[in-house]
Amino acid sequence: MLSVGTGPDPPDLRPPLPVGIHGIPRAREWDSVQSGVSTPFAGDELEFVVRPDGTPLIERDEPSGSYDGGWEPLAGAILAELEPPFRVRAVRRGGAYVVAARQIHAAPLTIDGETLTFTVSDAGEELRVDDWPAVRGANELKRLVGDRFDEYVVSGRRLADDLWEIEVSPL
């Protein structure tokens, strides 16, 4: 007679699961993260770019009286790890801030507009500025990329004056 629930468990005959990470990993969003940073900034969040010369560019309007030069300690927490230019996002957590930054490529360009996309492929070249076809500026962008890639997409947005944030992605 066979009794249920008595005796050892049957052996696990399933194949062992491989150990490790599977799939395509997400790209790293931040190059540096610092916590516990204090500043005279009175808001809950602040986003800005530190230009190549080390000066800030606050990209959105802050409440009146909330800024008071509070970017310096936030950027200073990152400057120990990253060289400008970089994009910063600071968020209040309790009485201090968590500051995250990612390095960006900034370049001076003489292109009119606010955004650009330049595609170079076997099919040809296409420059779009503010979602409109354009011609002026293509040579500047080709010089910027150089001969690193045969096919690529350049995305950009104006930071201030002639300074653009540029991202180059190979195809």
Buried (B, 14 or more C-beta within 10 A) or exposed (E): EEEEEEEEEEEEEEEEEEEEEEEEEEEEEBBBBBEEBEBEBBBEEBEBBBBBEEEBBEEEEBEEEBBEEBBEBBBEBBBEEBEBBBBBBBEBEEEBBBBBBBBBEBBEBEBEBEEBBBBBEEEEEBBBBEEEEBEEBBEBBBEBBEEEEEEBBBBBEBBEEEBBBBEBEEE
